[in-house]
């Protein structure tokens, strides 16, 4: 429904122009030249004034990902030029722009009594996107229709109407998709349901993302306060079986083996073929160096109640840890309770399971909130990591002058985390 100035580069790090035609960077100043052929779904032409309005609207409302734009100002130089000025230099700023949807200022103001049009936009679209909002009920569904004024080519096979329904059970999703009455489903569908859909004729298309599934270890709680114990558990886990557990069929899985702490395709990632594997000999070697006795350990492994697949991973971990002579206890936690518990290190489980996504496609928004020592006590950071080298690499990733510097910083970060 909405477009942004840039989009993540497909197949590798960095970003490509989208609503913008090009941009120049001078320290903390960013000058964007906009395309001159873009129209909103209302028919209004998109100009630099809409970009400024969109930024100021997000900052004024202060919701969602507005924190990405703290200390940023914008001005329209002319209809096709907008300048952003940052209070302090921030290398991932261009990446942040994938979270600044450009809103039709004239259309909002014409249909709303308020400056920012919150009520109007809660049920209507005002973007330049390939699809417009036909109807929206947050309890039931959103219906979108293809725009006939989109500035890029849209494949003829793209559906004219798309329905996104909310709160459906997996069995219901399967039935509706099979009947052609449902188009977009949650990423948390059980693999068996997706497998059944593929057997019913649904096409499977795969694409790598900018996030990963993490088993997070609380570094403040014994025995995981010892790095050797952490390394023992990480080498004991059966990664290959875990990937098989989320397989759809022989060729397609809902995930791939990790090559490190940073997803493949991002700055600092290890090669895709450098996958993590189980190594029980190394696990036993690290365990023998741990200051805690294996026979005295009882590892608390949590899983999120709303994501039943995580119970399978917890059981796999429990089985692997047993091979090391380590006891473990599996705990089911509703999301709200988990988010509350991880606010203090003593209440945080030994091991938490989390899918974390880079909300801008940049490693900064994936890793800084997880691992920097200034950001403990959130759902993303139940490790409570406090490591000077990690902080140094994360700060370097934010301040590097060019992509090569950022690659080097995140490469070093990845190695240190592992």
JOFENKA-V768620 format. One record per residue. N is the residue number from 1. RES is the residue in one letter. BURIAL is 1 if it has 16 or more other ideal C-beta (glycine too) atoms within 10 Angstrom, else 0. Layout:
n=N res=RES burial=BURIAL
n=N res=RES burial=BURIAL
//
This chain:
n=1 res=X burial=1
n=2 res=X burial=1
n=3 res=X burial=1
n=4 res=X burial=1
n=5 res=X burial=1
n=6 res=X burial=1
n=7 res=X burial=1
n=8 res=X burial=1
n=9 res=X burial=0
n=10 res=X burial=0
n=11 res=X burial=0
n=12 res=X burial=0
n=13 res=X burial=1
n=14 res=X burial=0
n=15 res=X burial=1
n=16 res=X burial=0
n=17 res=X burial=0
n=18 res=X burial=1
n=19 res=X burial=1
n=20 res=X burial=1
n=21 res=X burial=0
n=22 res=X burial=0
n=23 res=X burial=1
n=24 res=X burial=0
n=25 res=X burial=0
n=26 res=X burial=0
n=27 res=X burial=0
n=28 res=X burial=0
n=29 res=X burial=0
n=30 res=X burial=1
n=31 res=X burial=0
n=32 res=X burial=1
n=33 res=X burial=1
n=34 res=X burial=1
n=35 res=X burial=1
n=36 res=X burial=0
n=37 res=X burial=0
n=38 res=X burial=1
n=39 res=X burial=0
n=40 res=X burial=1
n=41 res=X burial=1
n=42 res=X burial=1
n=43 res=X burial=0
n=44 res=X burial=1
n=45 res=X burial=0
n=46 res=X burial=1
n=47 res=X burial=1
n=48 res=X burial=1
n=49 res=X burial=0
n=50 res=X burial=1
n=51 res=X burial=1
n=52 res=X burial=1
n=53 res=X burial=1
n=54 res=X burial=1
n=55 res=X burial=1
n=56 res=X burial=1
n=57 res=X burial=1
n=58 res=X burial=1
n=59 res=X burial=1
n=60 res=X burial=0
n=61 res=X burial=0
n=62 res=X burial=0
n=63 res=X burial=0
n=64 res=X burial=0
n=65 res=X burial=0
n=66 res=X burial=1
n=67 res=X burial=0
n=68 res=X burial=1
n=69 res=X burial=1
n=70 res=X burial=0
n=71 res=X burial=0
n=72 res=X burial=1
n=73 res=X burial=0
n=74 res=X burial=1
n=75 res=X burial=0
n=76 res=X burial=1
n=77 res=X burial=0
n=78 res=X burial=0
n=79 res=X burial=0
n=80 res=X burial=1
n=81 res=X burial=0
n=82 res=X burial=1
n=83 res=X burial=1
n=84 res=X burial=1
n=85 res=X burial=0
n=86 res=X burial=1
n=87 res=X burial=0
n=88 res=X burial=0
n=89 res=X burial=0
n=90 res=X burial=1
n=91 res=X burial=1
n=92 res=X burial=1
n=93 res=X burial=1
n=94 res=X burial=1
n=95 res=X burial=1
n=96 res=X burial=1
n=97 res=X burial=1
n=98 res=X burial=1
n=99 res=X burial=1
n=100 res=X burial=1
n=101 res=X burial=1
n=102 res=X burial=1
n=103 res=X burial=1
n=104 res=X burial=1
n=105 res=X burial=1
n=106 res=X burial=1
n=107 res=X burial=1
n=108 res=X burial=1
n=109 res=X burial=0
n=110 res=X burial=0
n=111 res=X burial=0
n=112 res=X burial=1
n=113 res=X burial=0
n=114 res=X burial=0
n=115 res=X burial=0
n=116 res=X burial=1
n=117 res=X burial=1
n=118 res=X burial=0
n=119 res=X burial=0
n=120 res=X burial=1
n=121 res=X burial=1
n=122 res=X burial=0
n=123 res=X burial=0
n=124 res=X burial=1
n=125 res=X burial=1
n=126 res=X burial=1
n=127 res=X burial=1
n=128 res=X burial=1
n=129 res=X burial=1
n=130 res=X burial=1
n=131 res=X burial=1
n=132 res=X burial=1
n=133 res=X burial=1
n=134 res=X burial=0
n=135 res=X burial=0
n=136 res=X burial=1
n=137 res=X burial=0
n=138 res=X burial=0
n=139 res=X burial=0
n=140 res=X burial=0
n=141 res=X burial=1
n=142 res=X burial=1
n=143 res=X burial=1
n=144 res=X burial=1
n=145 res=X burial=0
n=146 res=X burial=0
n=147 res=X burial=1
n=148 res=X burial=0
n=149 res=X burial=0
n=150 res=X burial=1
n=151 res=X burial=1
n=152 res=X burial=0
n=153 res=X burial=0
n=154 res=X burial=0
n=155 res=X burial=0
n=156 res=X burial=0
n=157 res=X burial=0
n=158 res=X burial=0
n=159 res=X burial=0
n=160 res=X burial=0
n=161 res=X burial=0
n=162 res=X burial=1
n=163 res=X burial=1
n=164 res=X burial=0
n=165 res=X burial=1
n=166 res=X burial=0
n=167 res=X burial=0
n=168 res=X burial=1
n=169 res=X burial=0
n=170 res=X burial=1
n=171 res=X burial=0
n=172 res=X burial=0
n=173 res=X burial=1
n=174 res=X burial=1
n=175 res=X burial=0
n=176 res=X burial=1
n=177 res=X burial=1
n=178 res=X burial=0
n=179 res=X burial=0
n=180 res=X burial=0
n=181 res=X burial=0
n=182 res=X burial=1
n=183 res=X burial=0
n=184 res=X burial=0
n=185 res=X burial=1
n=186 res=X burial=0
n=187 res=X burial=0
n=188 res=X burial=0
n=189 res=X burial=1
n=190 res=X burial=1
n=191 res=X burial=1
n=192 res=X burial=0
n=193 res=X burial=1
n=194 res=X burial=1
n=195 res=X burial=1
n=196 res=X burial=1
n=197 res=X burial=1
n=198 res=X burial=0
n=199 res=X burial=0
n=200 res=X burial=0
n=201 res=X burial=0
n=202 res=X burial=0
n=203 res=X burial=0
n=204 res=X burial=0
n=205 res=X burial=0
n=206 res=X burial=0
n=207 res=X burial=0
n=208 res=X burial=0
n=209 res=X burial=0
n=210 res=X burial=1
n=211 res=X burial=1
n=212 res=X burial=1
n=213 res=X burial=1
n=214 res=X burial=1
n=215 res=X burial=1
n=216 res=X burial=1
n=217 res=X burial=1
n=218 res=X burial=1
n=219 res=X burial=1
n=220 res=X burial=1
n=221 res=X burial=1
n=222 res=X burial=0
n=223 res=X burial=1
n=224 res=X burial=1
n=225 res=X burial=0
n=226 res=X burial=1
n=227 res=X burial=0
n=228 res=X burial=0
n=229 res=X burial=1
n=230 res=X burial=1
n=231 res=X burial=1
n=232 res=X burial=1
n=233 res=X burial=1
n=234 res=X burial=1
n=235 res=X burial=1
n=236 res=X burial=1
n=237 res=X burial=1
n=238 res=X burial=1
n=239 res=X burial=1
n=240 res=X burial=0
n=241 res=X burial=0
n=242 res=X burial=1
n=243 res=X burial=1
n=244 res=X burial=0
n=245 res=X burial=1
n=246 res=X burial=1
n=247 res=X burial=0
n=248 res=X burial=1
n=249 res=X burial=0
n=250 res=X burial=0
n=251 res=X burial=0
n=252 res=X burial=0
n=253 res=X burial=1
n=254 res=X burial=1
n=255 res=X burial=1
n=256 res=X burial=0
n=257 res=X burial=1
n=258 res=X burial=1
n=259 res=X burial=1
n=260 res=X burial=1
n=261 res=X burial=1
n=262 res=X burial=1
n=263 res=X burial=1
n=264 res=X burial=1
n=265 res=X burial=1
n=266 res=X burial=1
n=267 res=X burial=1
n=268 res=X burial=1
n=269 res=X burial=1
n=270 res=X burial=1
n=271 res=X burial=0
n=272 res=X burial=0
n=273 res=X burial=0
n=274 res=X burial=0
n=275 res=X burial=1
n=276 res=X burial=1
n=277 res=X burial=0
n=278 res=X burial=1
n=279 res=X burial=0
n=280 res=X burial=0
n=281 res=X burial=0
n=282 res=X burial=0
n=283 res=X burial=1
n=284 res=X burial=1
n=285 res=X burial=0
n=286 res=X burial=1
n=287 res=X burial=1
n=288 res=X burial=0
n=289 res=X burial=0
n=290 res=X burial=1
n=291 res=X burial=0
n=292 res=X burial=1
n=293 res=X burial=0
n=294 res=X burial=1
n=295 res=X burial=0
n=296 res=X burial=0
n=297 res=X burial=1
n=298 res=X burial=0
n=299 res=X burial=1
n=300 res=X burial=0
n=301 res=X burial=1
n=302 res=X burial=1
n=303 res=X burial=1
n=304 res=X burial=1
n=305 res=X burial=0
n=306 res=X burial=0
n=307 res=X burial=1
n=308 res=X burial=0
n=309 res=X burial=1
n=310 res=X burial=1
n=311 res=X burial=1
n=312 res=X burial=1
n=313 res=X burial=1
n=314 res=X burial=1
n=315 res=X burial=0
n=316 res=X burial=1
n=317 res=X burial=1
n=318 res=X burial=1
n=319 res=X burial=0
n=320 res=X burial=1
n=321 res=X burial=1
n=322 res=X burial=0
n=323 res=X burial=0
n=324 res=X burial=1
n=325 res=X burial=0
n=326 res=X burial=1
n=327 res=X burial=0
n=328 res=X burial=1
n=329 res=X burial=0
n=330 res=X burial=1
n=331 res=X burial=1
n=332 res=X burial=0
n=333 res=X burial=1
n=334 res=X burial=0
n=335 res=X burial=0
n=336 res=X burial=0
n=337 res=X burial=0
n=338 res=X burial=1
n=339 res=X burial=0
n=340 res=X burial=0
n=341 res=X burial=1
n=342 res=X burial=1
n=343 res=X burial=0
n=344 res=X burial=0
n=345 res=X burial=0
n=346 res=X burial=0
n=347 res=X burial=0
n=348 res=X burial=1
n=349 res=X burial=1
n=350 res=X burial=1
n=351 res=X burial=1
n=352 res=X burial=1
n=353 res=X burial=1
n=354 res=X burial=1
n=355 res=X burial=0
n=356 res=X burial=1
n=357 res=X burial=0
n=358 res=X burial=1
n=359 res=X burial=1
n=360 res=X burial=1
n=361 res=X burial=1
n=362 res=X burial=1
n=363 res=X burial=1
n=364 res=X burial=1
n=365 res=X burial=1
n=366 res=X burial=1
n=367 res=X burial=1
n=368 res=X burial=1
n=369 res=X burial=1
n=370 res=X burial=1
n=371 res=X burial=1
n=372 res=X burial=1
n=373 res=X burial=0
n=374 res=X burial=0
n=375 res=X burial=0
n=376 res=X burial=1
n=377 res=X burial=0
n=378 res=X burial=0
n=379 res=X burial=1
n=380 res=X burial=1
n=381 res=X burial=1
n=382 res=X burial=1
n=383 res=X burial=1
n=384 res=X burial=1
n=385 res=X burial=1
n=386 res=X burial=0
n=387 res=X burial=1
n=388 res=X burial=0
n=389 res=X burial=0
n=390 res=X burial=1
n=391 res=X burial=1
n=392 res=X burial=0
n=393 res=X burial=1
n=394 res=X burial=1
n=395 res=X burial=0
n=396 res=X burial=1
n=397 res=X burial=1
n=398 res=X burial=1
n=399 res=X burial=0
n=400 res=X burial=1
n=401 res=X burial=0
n=402 res=X burial=0
n=403 res=X burial=0
n=404 res=X burial=0
n=405 res=X burial=0
n=406 res=X burial=1
n=407 res=X burial=1
n=408 res=X burial=1
n=409 res=X burial=1
n=410 res=X burial=1
n=411 res=X burial=1
n=412 res=X burial=1
n=413 res=X burial=1
n=414 res=X burial=1
n=415 res=X burial=0
n=416 res=X burial=0
n=417 res=X burial=1
n=418 res=X burial=0
//
